[in-house]
Amino acid sequence: MSNWQTLIELFEDSVAKYPNNPMMWERHVGAYEPTNYQQSYEEVLKIAAGLMELGLQAGDRVILLSEGRNDWVFSELALFYCGAINVPLSVKLKEASELNFRFRHSGARFAIVSGGQLDKILPLKKDLATLEKIICLDQPELPEHDLITIDQIRKSGENFLKTQKNLLMERKSAVKGDTPANICYTSGTTADPKGIILTHRNYAANVEQGRGLFEIPEDYISLLILPWDHSFAHTAGIYILMSSGASMASVELGKTLIETTRNIAKNIKEIRPSFLLSVPALSANFKKNIEKKLEEKNLSGLLQKALKVAYRYQGDGFRKKRWQGNRLLKPIYALFDKILFTKIRNEAFGGRLKFFVGGGALLDIEYQKFFTALGVPIYQGYGLTEAAPIISANRPGSQKMGSSGEVVPNLEIKICDENHNELPKGQKGEIVIRGENVMQGYWNNPEATAKTIINGWLYTGDMGYLDPEGYLYVLGRYKSLLISDDGEKFSPEGIEEILVGRSRFINQIMLYNSQKPYTTALIVPEKGKLLEEIEKQGLSVKYDNGQRAVLQLLQDEIRKLKDDPEIQKEFPGKWFPVSFALLGDQFTEQNGFINSTMKMVRWRITEHYQTRIDYLYSPEGKDVFNHQNMTIASRLAD
């Protein structure tokens, strides 16, 4: 295993070893075209030289705001060669105030922006004293004063390299392991997001740690579906692939973010990836699409029979390279694999997919069982941007469904109580880690740094425990904990995942309990499924009996899952909602209830619906058939 000090060393090592291997795949004029490692290196040098010619200095911060594409990686690497710090931002950021804060707080001198994101930045420029230059990755329709294109940067870079290449090489040589590579801003669930400083060695160490769990051969390819500024996609996608001489493909850009998202299914079939990175929201979409297509072909019954056999056959998968399932069922599973699962893999994922690596949030065990049955297991892991981000993962030959896997090599971990005392295995507490992948600190925020890193240990703010075999179970954020009236605390996220993942009628749900005698919930329903179900009963939401039927279906779903013996082993019944408020609108990024990493912004949802929540703790509101729920139910067909 290499011991790279910088991401520049990692990149150049792969250029030397795999010069002709495709590194990047980008779709142009109806087909994907490759750019190999040597060509990528040449592109990076040209952009780096052009940036130096423009006046970029070591230590300068540069905003990178773009959809995933070749020039995203080339631009970041070019910044590293200049000794500059990349500040990658999510394309999902829309509010001027959110963008303005990040520009001001980082003190960015330059911004590298795609054409699709340019309209967000141009109105801000007149009020940003530190921002000097905007570099556009596309040719803008209306050229702006002081707007420079990446092609102009490349051209000036070519000339710079002819006479002053030594200056770029000197700048590159000055980059060390402790040189900051990125400032990654937290997702902005509060008004004051923090900028996480990750050094070159933080990233390089985490690449080494990740490769200690997963073998990625040089012929592997992945379509990077997640936003490239996402810490999981950044390390587990871009740099782990790069370190192995493997290749990465970008999703074909549409005119809008929605159009780009719609290209994913088509692009997967074209690229035929070896593995994919996923988060729970994506996993849920893949599962729903597979089930929908089989339902359209009248194959739902066959799928259920096949899954029933598969679940018994696979058991708990491989653990410590020992099979945990029922080997006697292998011939029957092989038959279902031939007649159904293979066809699903070919149709949905191109036929070459070996596995997913899951991260980003908790993942219901039902999803892990489902995709393992299909022959493309989701190896769920756990990470934190402050840890660059990989902390643990399940992997081929070592998978314990329901867990977040084994801790990566060369990382210390402990579980601590509220007084920072280490707890024995099996006891729940805060996950605390120490290793070379732990961030340098928060940008211009020494107070937050001192609270988070204590004696070299990173206090993650996540609750979890280690089982006797060393597998990590992550239970959720401490800030999200439910607190009952007796002071007991519990994380709601696992229950929320189960209720959404296993109920046909619940689209989104947020549990609530703040020192109350019982738990309540805000529910965004699956309107189509509910209406379809009550129509089968000959009912309509225009009338009281139809409205009551809708609410009864939701209540029955919650009770059924609460009373499931397997679920009871993990989740005490007291934390399931006794009553709920039916909502008419979804939690979305547009209304601020979902952040750019697809997680609920709980404080904002709570604040918005506080009156509805308070009502649920009244005698009238506790009854799910209360007039407020009946009113919302009457509007489901609107």
Summary of the structure (lengths in Angstrom):
residues: 638
radius of gyration: 25.4
end to end distance: 59.7
largest distance: 81.8
contacts: 2182
relative contact order: 0.08
helix: 44%
strand: 22%
